[in-house]
Amino acid sequence: MERNIMWAPWNEPGLEHLHLFRKEEEIVADSVIIGIADHTLFRLWYEIVCAADWRVKELSLILLSGDGKSIKLRTDRHGHWFRVAGDPISSLDGCIDVDISTTPFTNTLPIRRLALSPGQSVELLVAYFMIPDMELKPVRQRYTCLESNAHGGLYKYESLESGFSAELQVDSDGLVTDYSGLFKRVWPPPGTEMS
């Protein structure tokens, strides 16, 4: 697997370029986002390293604007998170997946990891990163598979704390092509297999 994907927000300026690839037994997502969040311009780089089963192993975020805050965390892939120095982050106990507020890519992690069939639904506790504040907290979410076929699928995403919900159209790799009202894929055009 090697994919290059670009997304843009539906209603404001911004762009993300994701490079997703396999490196030995790991899946690596390396991305840069420029955008606006809470009326603040930001530039963000992130890297997520997953095991072959799409469970997060390591996460790095660097805010390339403002004060240049950065976060680097690792997990045991079973819901325990640690700072690089080894200090546990007990507030994230039980979180397997991550959700970065300014990208649709992090929706791919539970979609691929869970491989739900149509009609199946799962509630999750995820490590949520609010950008540009770099605020980190656990949040409850639900994913429901509405449709699935060889070309992709349709999922309902729900934030159980805020009440927000949206439909996510994904391609055959579980990458979002349309996140209703928030993000749209601008490269490659949906339905093509270009990288």
C-alpha positions as CSV (number, residue, x, y, z in Angstrom):
1,M,0.0,0.0,0.0
2,E,1.2,3.5,-0.9
3,R,-1.3,6.3,-1.3
4,N,-1.0,10.1,-1.6
5,I,-4.3,11.8,-0.7
6,M,-5.3,15.4,-0.5
7,W,-8.4,16.7,1.4
8,A,-9.9,20.2,1.7
9,P,-12.5,21.5,4.1
10,W,-15.9,22.0,2.6
11,N,-16.5,25.6,4.0
12,E,-13.2,27.3,4.6
13,P,-9.6,27.5,3.2
14,G,-7.3,24.6,3.9
15,L,-5.5,21.6,2.5
16,E,-4.1,18.3,3.8
17,H,-1.5,16.1,2.0
18,L,-1.3,12.6,3.4
19,H,1.4,10.1,2.4
20,L,0.3,6.6,3.6
21,F,2.6,3.7,3.2
22,R,3.8,0.3,4.5
23,K,7.2,0.1,6.1
24,E,8.0,-3.6,6.9
25,E,5.2,-4.7,9.3
26,E,4.0,-1.1,10.0
27,I,1.6,1.3,8.4
28,V,2.8,4.9,8.4
29,A,0.7,8.0,7.9
30,D,2.8,11.2,7.3
31,S,0.8,14.3,6.7
32,V,0.9,18.1,6.6
33,I,-2.2,20.3,7.1
34,I,-2.7,24.0,6.5
35,G,-6.0,25.5,7.6
36,I,-8.1,27.6,9.9
37,A,-9.6,26.4,13.2
38,D,-11.4,28.6,15.7
39,H,-10.5,31.6,13.5
40,T,-6.8,30.8,13.9
41,L,-4.5,30.0,10.9
42,F,-2.4,26.9,11.6
43,R,0.1,24.5,10.0
44,L,0.4,21.0,11.4
45,W,2.6,18.0,10.7
46,Y,1.6,14.6,12.1
47,E,2.9,11.1,11.9
48,I,0.9,8.0,13.0
49,V,2.6,4.6,13.1
50,C,0.3,1.6,13.2
51,A,0.8,-2.1,13.5
52,A,-0.4,-4.2,10.5
53,D,-3.8,-4.5,12.3
54,W,-4.2,-0.7,12.3
55,R,-3.7,-0.3,16.1
56,V,-1.7,2.9,16.8
57,K,1.8,2.4,18.1
58,E,3.2,5.9,18.0
59,L,1.9,9.4,17.3
60,S,3.8,12.6,16.7
61,L,2.3,16.1,16.2
62,I,4.1,19.3,15.6
63,L,2.4,22.7,15.3
64,L,4.5,24.4,12.6
65,S,2.9,27.8,13.5
66,G,2.4,29.8,16.6
67,D,4.5,28.6,19.5
68,G,5.5,25.3,17.8
69,K,3.9,23.0,20.4
70,S,4.7,19.3,19.8
71,I,3.4,16.0,21.2
72,K,5.0,12.6,20.9
73,L,3.3,9.6,22.4
74,R,3.5,5.8,22.1
75,T,1.1,3.0,23.1
76,D,1.2,-0.6,23.9
77,R,-1.6,-1.2,21.3
78,H,-4.0,-2.3,24.1
79,G,-5.3,1.0,25.4
80,H,-2.3,2.3,27.4
81,W,-0.5,5.5,26.4
82,F,2.9,6.8,27.4
83,R,5.0,9.9,26.9
84,V,8.4,9.3,25.1
85,A,10.1,9.3,28.5
86,G,7.9,6.4,29.5
87,D,5.5,8.2,31.8
88,P,2.0,6.7,31.6
89,I,-1.0,8.9,30.6
90,S,-3.7,7.3,32.7
91,S,-6.4,9.7,31.4
92,L,-6.2,7.8,28.0
93,D,-6.5,4.3,29.4
94,G,-8.8,2.4,27.2
95,C,-8.2,4.5,24.1
96,I,-7.0,2.3,21.1
97,D,-7.6,4.9,18.3
98,V,-6.8,8.6,17.9
99,D,-8.9,11.4,16.5
100,I,-7.2,14.6,15.3
101,S,-9.8,17.3,14.9
102,T,-8.5,18.7,11.6
103,T,-8.2,15.6,9.5
104,P,-10.5,12.9,8.2
105,F,-7.7,10.4,8.1
106,T,-8.0,9.4,11.7
107,N,-11.5,8.0,10.9
108,T,-9.7,5.4,8.8
109,L,-8.1,3.8,11.9
110,P,-11.2,2.4,13.6
111,I,-12.9,1.8,10.2
112,R,-10.0,-0.5,9.1
113,R,-9.3,-2.0,12.5
114,L,-12.9,-3.0,13.2
115,A,-13.9,-4.0,9.6
116,L,-17.6,-3.7,10.5
117,S,-20.3,-5.4,8.4
118,P,-23.4,-3.4,7.3
119,G,-25.6,-2.9,10.4
120,Q,-22.8,-3.4,12.9
121,S,-22.1,-0.6,15.4
122,V,-19.3,-0.1,17.9
123,E,-18.7,2.5,20.7
124,L,-15.1,3.5,21.3
125,L,-13.1,5.6,23.6
126,V,-10.5,7.6,21.5
127,A,-7.6,9.9,22.3
128,Y,-8.9,13.2,20.8
129,F,-6.5,16.0,19.8
130,M,-8.1,19.5,19.4
131,I,-6.1,21.6,16.9
132,P,-4.7,24.3,17.1
133,D,-4.8,24.2,20.9
134,M,-3.1,20.8,21.0
135,E,-5.6,19.9,23.8
136,L,-5.7,16.1,24.4
137,K,-8.6,14.3,26.1
138,P,-10.5,11.0,25.9
139,V,-13.9,11.1,24.1
140,R,-16.6,8.5,23.3
141,Q,-17.5,7.9,19.7
142,R,-19.7,5.4,17.8
143,Y,-19.1,4.0,14.3
144,T,-21.9,2.3,12.4
145,C,-21.4,0.6,9.0
146,L,-24.3,1.5,6.8
147,E,-23.0,0.1,3.5
148,S,-20.0,-1.9,2.3
149,N,-18.9,-3.1,-1.1
150,A,-15.7,-3.7,-3.2
151,H,-15.4,0.0,-3.9
152,G,-15.7,1.2,-0.3
153,G,-18.4,1.9,2.1
154,L,-20.6,4.4,4.0
155,Y,-20.3,4.9,7.8
156,K,-22.2,6.9,10.4
157,Y,-19.9,8.7,12.8
158,E,-21.2,10.0,16.1
159,S,-19.5,11.9,18.9
160,L,-21.4,10.7,22.0
161,E,-20.4,13.7,24.1
162,S,-21.2,16.5,21.8
163,G,-24.1,14.9,19.9
164,F,-22.4,15.6,16.5
165,S,-22.9,13.0,13.8
166,A,-22.0,12.7,10.1
167,E,-21.9,10.2,7.3
168,L,-18.5,9.2,6.0
169,Q,-18.1,7.9,2.4
170,V,-14.9,5.8,2.1
171,D,-12.9,4.2,-0.7
172,S,-11.8,0.5,-0.8
173,D,-8.8,1.4,1.5
174,G,-11.1,3.0,4.1
175,L,-9.9,6.5,3.3
176,V,-12.6,9.2,3.4
177,T,-13.8,10.6,0.1
178,D,-16.6,12.7,1.6
179,Y,-17.1,13.6,5.2
180,S,-20.5,15.3,5.0
181,G,-20.1,19.0,5.5
182,L,-16.5,18.9,6.8
183,F,-14.0,17.4,4.4
184,K,-13.9,16.3,0.8
185,R,-11.1,14.5,-1.0
186,V,-9.6,16.6,-3.8
187,W,-6.9,14.2,-5.0
188,P,-7.1,11.7,-6.4
189,P,-10.6,12.1,-7.6
190,P,-13.0,9.6,-5.9
191,G,-13.2,6.4,-8.0
192,T,-9.6,6.5,-9.3
193,E,-6.7,4.5,-7.9
194,M,-4.0,7.1,-8.6
195,S,-1.4,7.6,-5.8
